[in-house]
Amino acid sequence: MQLALRLIAVIDGLSRRIGIIAIYLVLFCSLVSAFNAIFRYSTDSLLWLERNYGGLHIFGGMLDLYRNNSNTLSEMQWYMFAAIVLLGGPWALKMNEHVRVDLFYGWVSERTRTWIDLLGGIFFLLPMCLLMIYFTWPWFVQSWVTNEGSLNAGGLPRWPVKLLIPVGFGLVALQGVAEVIKCILALTTNYVREFAYEKPLQ
């Protein structure tokens, strides 16, 4: 049991650290999105400032800089959003905050919920994660080998965001293993799972 608890602690710790990265990416994504929106909708004002106070060519230079990198900023936003979802998934699973279709889960006992989580993890979560890794890894490798880039001028390379898919599902699978072990311990020992199910408000 001690070995199982140590393994759970290691996996939970990894998910927590990666979850913190995902949390900071929410902030960075919001800042880039706000900057992008402000610059896009203040173009006329900057052009007016350039015409009237443009002796130093500051405002025109800022506009040129933005025009040359606007696609980079836009793609950076959805790259970060993809990272938020895929890297935050393991932590959401660990915290029991993942989306659940609740038909009867809230009406059964805690032991029955543990059995549902155990069987769901073994027969649905882990196989789906392994299938996603299997099918998306070659997709990433092809992008890496061909150095696939964006079709937009000034866009970003595509392989990093494609790498996020198998990595993200691999991390979810790893956390899934920890959750399966927790279920087994809860059913066979006096182990109590940390985050109990909370019935949603109706």
C-alpha positions in Angstrom: 0.0 0.0 0.0 2.9 2.4 0.8 4.2 1.9 -2.7 0.8 2.7 -4.2 0.5 5.8 -2.0 3.9 7.0 -3.1 3.0 6.5 -6.7 -0.2 8.4 -6.3 1.7 11.3 -4.6 4.2 11.5 -7.4 1.5 11.5 -10.1 -0.7 14.0 -8.2 2.3 16.3 -7.7 3.2 16.2 -11.4 -0.4 17.0 -12.3 -0.4 19.9 -9.8 2.8 21.4 -11.2 1.5 21.2 -14.8 -1.9 22.5 -13.6 -0.1 25.6 -12.3 1.5 26.1 -15.7 -2.0 25.9 -17.2 -3.3 28.5 -14.7 -0.6 31.0 -15.6 -1.3 30.4 -19.3 -4.9 31.6 -18.6 -3.4 34.9 -17.5 -1.0 35.1 -20.4 -3.7 34.2 -22.9 -6.0 36.9 -21.5 -3.2 39.5 -21.7 -2.3 38.7 -25.3 -6.0 38.6 -26.2 -6.6 42.0 -24.6 -3.5 43.5 -26.2 -4.5 42.2 -29.6 -8.0 43.6 -29.2 -6.9 47.0 -28.0 -4.4 47.4 -30.8 -6.8 46.1 -33.5 -9.5 48.6 -32.5 -7.2 51.5 -31.8 -5.6 51.5 -35.3 -7.5 54.6 -36.4 -6.4 56.5 -33.3 -2.8 55.6 -33.8 -3.0 56.7 -37.4 -4.4 60.0 -36.3 -1.6 60.4 -33.7 0.9 59.6 -36.4 -0.4 62.2 -38.8 -0.6 64.9 -36.1 2.3 64.1 -33.8 4.4 61.7 -35.8 7.7 63.5 -35.9 9.4 60.6 -34.2 7.5 58.0 -36.2 6.7 56.2 -32.9 3.0 55.5 -33.6 3.6 54.4 -37.2 6.4 52.1 -36.0 4.0 50.6 -33.4 1.5 50.0 -36.2 4.0 48.4 -38.4 5.2 46.2 -35.6 1.7 45.1 -34.9 0.8 44.5 -38.5 3.9 42.3 -38.9 3.1 40.2 -35.8 -0.7 40.2 -35.6 -1.0 36.7 -37.0 1.6 35.5 -34.4 -0.4 37.1 -31.6 -3.7 35.5 -32.8 -2.2 32.1 -33.2 -0.4 32.5 -29.8 -3.8 32.9 -28.3 -5.2 29.6 -29.5 -2.0 27.8 -28.9 -2.2 28.9 -25.2 -5.9 28.0 -25.1 -5.1 24.5 -26.4 -2.3 24.2 -23.7 -4.7 25.3 -21.0 -7.2 22.6 -21.9 -4.8 19.8 -22.5 -2.4 20.5 -19.6 -5.2 21.4 -17.2 -7.1 18.2 -17.8 -5.1 16.0 -15.4 -5.5 18.5 -12.6 -9.3 18.7 -13.2 -9.5 14.9 -13.1 -7.5 14.8 -9.9 -9.7 17.5 -8.2 -12.9 15.7 -9.4 -13.9 18.8 -11.3 -14.2 17.2 -14.8 -17.4 17.3 -16.7 -19.6 14.4 -15.7 -22.9 13.4 -17.3 -24.9 12.7 -14.1 -27.8 10.4 -14.8 -27.7 8.4 -11.5 -24.2 9.1 -10.1 -25.5 11.6 -7.6 -28.2 9.2 -6.3 -26.0 6.2 -5.4 -23.7 5.4 -2.5 -20.1 6.5 -2.3 -19.0 2.9 -2.7 -21.1 2.5 -5.9 -19.6 5.8 -7.2 -16.1 4.4 -6.5 -17.0 1.3 -8.6 -18.3 3.5 -11.4 -15.1 5.6 -11.4 -13.0 2.4 -11.3 -14.7 0.7 -14.2 -15.0 4.0 -16.1 -11.3 4.6 -15.7 -10.3 1.1 -16.8 -12.7 0.6 -19.7 -13.3 4.2 -21.0 -10.8 6.8 -19.8 -7.5 4.9 -20.2 -8.4 3.2 -23.5 -9.6 6.5 -25.0 -6.3 8.3 -23.9 -4.2 5.5 -25.4 -6.1 5.6 -28.6 -5.7 9.4 -28.8 -1.9 9.1 -28.2 -1.7 6.3 -30.8 -3.5 8.3 -33.5 -2.0 11.8 -32.8 1.6 10.9 -32.3 2.3 10.2 -36.0 0.4 13.5 -36.8 2.9 15.4 -34.6 5.9 13.5 -36.0 4.9 14.3 -39.6 4.5 18.0 -38.6 7.9 17.9 -36.9 9.7 16.2 -39.8 8.2 18.6 -42.4 8.7 21.6 -40.1 5.0 22.4 -40.8 4.3 26.1 -40.4 1.2 28.3 -40.4 -0.4 29.2 -43.7 -0.7 32.8 -42.4 2.1 35.3 -42.9 4.1 35.6 -39.7 2.3 32.6 -38.2 3.8 30.1 -35.8 5.1 26.6 -36.5 2.4 23.9 -36.1 4.3 21.1 -34.4 4.3 22.5 -30.9 0.5 22.6 -30.7 0.2 19.2 -32.3 2.7 17.8 -29.7 0.3 19.1 -27.0 -2.4 16.5 -28.0 -0.5 13.3 -27.3 1.3 14.9 -24.3 -2.0 16.1 -22.9 -3.7 12.8 -23.2 -0.6 11.0 -21.9 -0.8 13.2 -18.7 -4.5 12.5 -18.4 -3.8 8.8 -18.7 -1.2 9.0 -16.0 -3.6 10.8 -13.7 -6.2 8.2 -14.7 -3.9 5.5 -13.4 -3.6 7.3 -10.1 -7.4 7.6 -9.9 -7.8 3.9 -10.6 -5.3 3.1 -7.9 -7.2 5.4 -5.5 -10.5 3.6 -6.3 -8.9 0.1 -5.7 -7.5 1.3 -2.4 -10.8 2.8 -1.4 -12.6 -0.4 -2.1 -10.1 -2.7 -0.5 -8.7 -0.7 2.4 -9.6 2.2 4.7 -8.3 4.7 2.2 -10.6 7.7 1.6 -10.5 9.5 -1.7 -9.7 13.2 -1.1 -12.2 14.9 -3.3 -15.7 13.5 -2.9 -18.5 14.0 -5.5 -20.5 17.2 -5.0 -24.0 17.0 -6.5 -24.6 20.0 -8.8 -27.2 22.5 -7.8 -30.5 22.1 -9.7 
